[in-house]
Amino acid sequence: MEPHGVLVVGSITADVTAFSARFPRRGETVLGDDFTLVLGGKGANQAVASARAGARTWLAGCVGRDPFREIVLDGLRSYGVGLDEVRTGDGRTGVAHIRVDASGENDIVITPLANADLSPAMVDASIGATAGKVGVLLLQLEVPAATTCHAAKAGRAAGLTVVLDPAPAQALPDDVWPHIDLVTPNESEATELTGVEVTDPASAERAGRWFLDRGVGHALITLGAGGAVSVTREGARHFTAYQVTAVDTTAAGDAFTGSLGAALAAGDAMERAIRRGMAAGALATTRPGASPSLPDRDEVDALMSGNTLEGAAR
């Protein structure tokens, strides 16, 4: 029997979010409209997205010994994410400070704290502990890059499908790319990593080729409202976006990658997995916050059944 679970190696934070009509200018104070304190972090968000998409999901990450610890663990537990691979250190749980304006745009300052403690040895232990249960490994870059790179290589050696969301974007060693089955940057991350200014499907395809030239199996560049561009050695394909009214784009990329990973783990064909990821990402923008905005499988099914997502080969 094929393993249908997902292992996420990544960050766990307490997301402190302020909502206001606009962002303050340098040195200015503005009055906000709302405030939330919830589970966040790209690793945690992707794990929640995967679990809500129906996959058995484990998260390998680190938290501290402070009041935020119970907030984030309770959040993960409430969404059905397996906590066996979450370690507690002596420091403080990571924090993300997020600002969201009236248009739904956001900016984020992440303080990693306990996330910096996630080590290659911990990753090896988690891959071993979930062997035979998971088929997909999801990675991001909010934990030490050396740990993420090690996880990619160890995951490939264990026979897992390795998916990297390279955010926040940073240069990685050339020898890690051949261990990545699928990379999922957004346009700004693809621009920073490849040097190709990504503004449209054609430039996204050029950026995707950069990843393939370095050994990645498949590049999937997300363009927000512009959809996504899938680039493989067989060719490129542009998928148009689902039309929704965005409120807050926080965690939309995590919804995309987590739902995509769950679909791949369930055995879905890549095209359908991409469509599920795009539907989840679109839905995540319609609600404020990180983990609270992540949709479940039924919501994704409903959006997909009411929309036709065209894929045009290039």
N, C-alpha and C positions, 0 to 999 in steps of 0.2 A: 504493500500500500504506500502510495506517495505521501510524503509529509506535506501538510497543508498549512502549517503555521508560519509565523513571521517573527524573526528576532530583530529588534531595533537596538542598535548600539548608539547612544547619543545622550544629549543634554536633558536635564530636568531643571526647570526654574519656577520660581514664583513670579507670575506676571503682574506687575503693578501698572495699571493702565489709566491714563487721564484722558477724558474726552472734552474737546473744546471746539468752538466754531472755527478757529484758525490757530495755527502755530504762533507762539510769541516770536517777535523779532529779538535779536541779540540784546540782552539786558532788560527785556520787557516782561511784565507779569500780565497774564490774562486770566479771566475767571473761567473755570471749567464748568461743564454741564453734568458730568458723571465721573465715577471712579469705580474700578473693579480690582479685586485681588484674587487671582485664580491660577490653576495649574498652567504651566507653559513650558517653553523650551522645545527646540525642534525635535529632539528625540522623543520627548513625552508626547508632543502633538502628533507625530507620525504614528506612535504606538496607539494612541487613542483613535486616530483615523482608521488604522488597520483593524483594531478591535471592533469599532462601530461598523466597519464594512463586513464583518462576519468572520474574520480570521482569528484563530487562537494566536495571541500575541504576547511576547515577552519583551521586557525592556531591560537592557544592561546599562546601568548608569549609577551615579553617585549623588547622595544628598548629605546634608550636614545634621548636626544636633542643635536645632533651633526651632522656634515656633513655626517657621515655614515648612519644616519637614513633614509635619502631619497634614498640612494643607495640601501639599503636592501628592503625598502617598494616598490620602483619602480620595483625591481626585482620580488618580490612576486606578485605584481599586474600584471606584464607582463605575468606571467605564469598562471594567472587566480585563484590564491589562495585568498580566502575570508579574508579580513583584519579587519572585524568587531571586532574580539577578540584579536587583537594586541594592547597592551597598550603602551603609551609613558610615561616614567618616567623622572626625572630630571637629571639622571646621563648620562653615556656614553653607546653607543651601544657596544655589545660584539664584540670581535675581535679574529680571529684565524690566527696564523702565520704558514704557511705551506711551507715545502720544498719538492720538487720533483726531483728525480734524473733521469738519462737517462733510467733506467730500468722500470720506472713507480712507484717505491716504494716511500713512503712519510713518513714524520714525522710531527707532529702537536703540537703546543702549543696554548691552548685555554685560553683566558682571559674572564671570563663570564660577568663581569660588569653588565649591565642591566638585563641579564638573571637571575641573583641572586634575582631579585625583584619579580619574578613570584610566586604568593602565592596560598595556597589552596583556599582562597576565590575567587580569580580570576578564578581558575579552575572550581569551583562550578558554577560561573556565566556563564562561557562559555558552560559548559555542559547543563545548563538550557536554554541558548539562542539558542542552536542548537538542542534541543530536537525535535524529530520527523523528523529531516533532516538527521541525521547521524546514522550509525549502527556500525561503527568501530572507536575505539580510539587508536591512535598510541602514544607511550611514549618512551622516551630515558632518559639519565642521565646527560645531560649538563645543567640542571636546578637543583635547590635544590632537593636532594633525598627525603626529606620529602614531597615536593610538588608532585613529581612523585608518591610516594607511596599513597598519598591521592587521586591523580587522578585515580589510578588503582582501589581503593576501590569505589570511587564515580562513576566511569564508569561502574563497574560491577553492582552496585546498580541501575544504570539507564538502565540496560539491554544491554549495548554495548559490542561488542567483543573487549576485551582488549589485545593489542599486545605490548610487551615490547622489545625494542632493548637495552640491558643492557650495553650501551657504553656512556662514558668510564666506564669500569667495576669497581664496588665498592660493598662492602657488603651491603645487604639490610636486614631489619627486617624480621624474619621468617613469620610474620603474613601477609606480602604483597603477598607472592607467590600464595596462593590459589585464589587470585583475578585476576591472569594472565591467560588468555586463551591460549596465544601463546608467547613464548620467542624466540628471534632470535639472539643469540650471535655468533660471529665468533670464530675461534679456540682459539685465545689468550684470549678473554673474558671468554669463557667457561672454559678454564684452570684456570684463576685467580679466578673465582667464585666458581668452584666446587673442585679444588685441583686435578682434573684428567688431566694429561698431554695429550692434544688433538693433535694427530699427524696423525690420519687416521680414516676411518669410524668406526672401532671397538671402538677406544677410544672415538670418538664423541658420540657413542651410550651410553657408560658408563657415560659420562658427562650428556647426556640428561636424563638418569635415575635419576641423582641427582636432577634435577629440578622437575621431576614428583614425586619423593619421598616427595617433599616439597609442593605439591599441584597444581603445574602448569598443565594445561590441555594438552599441546603439546609443545615439545621442538624441535626447528629446528636449528641445528648447521651448520653454513656455513663454508666451507673449502677452499674458493677461487677457484683456479684451480682444487681443489679436489672435487668440487661439494658441496653437502649438505646432511645432515643426518637428517631425520625426525623420531622423537621418540614419540610414544604414548603408552598408556597402551595396545593397540592391537599388538604392535610390532614396529620394526624399518625398515626404508627403505632408501637406498642410492640413491641419484639422481646425475648422472654425470653432469659435467659442460658443458656449451656451449663453443666451441673453438673460441676464438677471440685473436687478438693481442693487448695486454695491453699497454697503453701509460701512464696512471695515474690512480691509484686505489682509489683516493680520491672520496668519496661519493658513491662508489659501494654498500656498505652495506645499505646506505640510499635509493638508487634506488631499491634495493631488497625489503626492508621492505615497502616502499611507494607503489610500484606496487603491492606487495602482499596484502597490506591493501585495495587498491582500488578494486582488484579482489574479495576479500572476501565481500566487501561492495556491489558489483554488483551481488552477489549471486553465484559466481563461486565455484565449488567444491574445497576442499583443495588441491588436487593434481594439478589441473590446476592453482590455485593461486600460488602454489610453483613454477611451471614452468614459469609462467609469471614473478614472482619476480626474478628468476634466469636469465632469458633472459634480463631483465632490468639491473640487476647488471653487467652482462657481457658486455652489450653495454656501460655502464657508464665508463668502464675501457678503452674504445677505444678513448676517448676524454679527453683533459686536463681540470682541474678545477672541481668545485663542481656542482653548479646548471647548468652551461652550458653543463655539460656532461650527464645530465639526459635525457633519451630517451622518445619519445612520444609513444602512443599506436600503431601507424602504424609501427614504427620501431621494436617494440617488436613482433608484429604479423608477420612481415617479417622474423625475426630471427627464431621464433618458427616454421614457415611453412617450413623453409629450413633445420631444424634440428630435429632429434628424440632424446628426452632426456629420457634415460632409467631409470627406477626405479626398483631397485632390493630389494625385501623383505629380511629381515634378521631374 
